[in-house]
Amino acid sequence: QVTPEGRVLYASPSNAAVLGIPPEEVLSGNAFNIVHPDDAARVRALAASTVAEGGSTSVEMRVRKRSGEVLHVEALLTALPGGQGLLISSRDITVRKSFERALEASEERYRELFENASDMVYTHDLAGRFLSINRAAERLLGYRRDEVIGTGIDRLVAPEHLPHARESIA
């Protein structure tokens, strides 16, 4: 629980433990001081508007532990009655953010491989409708992506090869 200015009125023991800050120090500090500098202005503005307008809002931000380690947290800011401040409940999402970054990097590597392959590469659904094609496929087929995506293999596969193509899809 914090005042509109960020003075901590109550901090759970688990919150203090996660941050590595003794409970008495948490209570003598300002909740916004642990927010990462790159997130601080956004979080302060969101907190102020939540206090002014009432209700609740969710925010992702980075906070600094006493050790200097940065945690990613998802916090729910709930306005207290009469503009008295905020009730802030948060959870550590550092591991999730790490997985999201790894997934984004993997997707980017796949996209680069897909787009820069010199061979025709495409994906299709189980009905044989094209979902994606790469630049080499556009060059080789003579069609733009938007002309191919959503169409079936029967549009591009020679009639004599359609039975085999359909069997491969099945």
ZIJOKA-V263796 format. One record per pair of residues at least 12 apart in sequence whose ideal C-beta (glycine too) atoms are under 8 Angstrom apart, sorted by the first residue. I is the first residue (numbers start at 1). J is the second residue. Records with the same first field share a line. If there is no record, write none. Layout:
I=J / J
//
This chain:
1=80 / 85 / 86 / 87 / 88
2=31 / 85 / 86 / 88
3=84 / 85
4=47 / 48 / 51 / 83 / 84 / 85 / 86
5=30
6=30 / 31 / 32 / 33 / 44 / 47
7=30 / 31
8=26 / 27 / 28 / 29 / 30 / 31
9=27 / 85
10=27
11=23 / 26 / 27
15=90
18=65 / 71 / 92
19=34 / 63 / 65 / 66
20=65 / 66 / 67
21=34 / 65 / 66
31=88
32=44 / 47
34=63 / 64
35=61 / 62 / 63 / 64
36=61 / 62 / 63 / 64 / 70
38=62
39=61 / 62
42=59 / 61
43=59 / 61
46=59 / 77
47=77 / 86
50=77 / 78 / 79 / 86
51=79 / 80 / 83 / 85 / 86
52=83
53=79
54=79
55=78 / 79
56=76 / 77 / 78 / 79
57=76 / 77
58=74 / 75 / 76 / 77
59=74 / 75 / 77
60=72 / 73 / 74 / 75 / 93
61=73 / 75
71=92 / 94
72=92 / 93 / 94 / 96 / 97
73=90 / 91 / 92 / 93 / 94
74=90 / 91 / 93
75=88 / 89 / 90
76=88 / 89 / 90
114=132 / 134
115=134 / 135
116=135
117=134 / 136
118=136
119=136
120=133 / 134 / 136 / 137 / 140 / 141
121=133 / 134 / 136 / 137
122=134 / 137 / 148
124=153 / 169
126=169
127=152 / 169
128=152 / 153 / 154 / 165 / 166 / 169
129=150 / 151 / 152 / 153
130=148 / 149 / 150 / 151 / 152 / 153 / 156
131=149
132=145 / 149
133=145 / 148 / 149
141=156
143=156
153=165 / 166 / 169
//
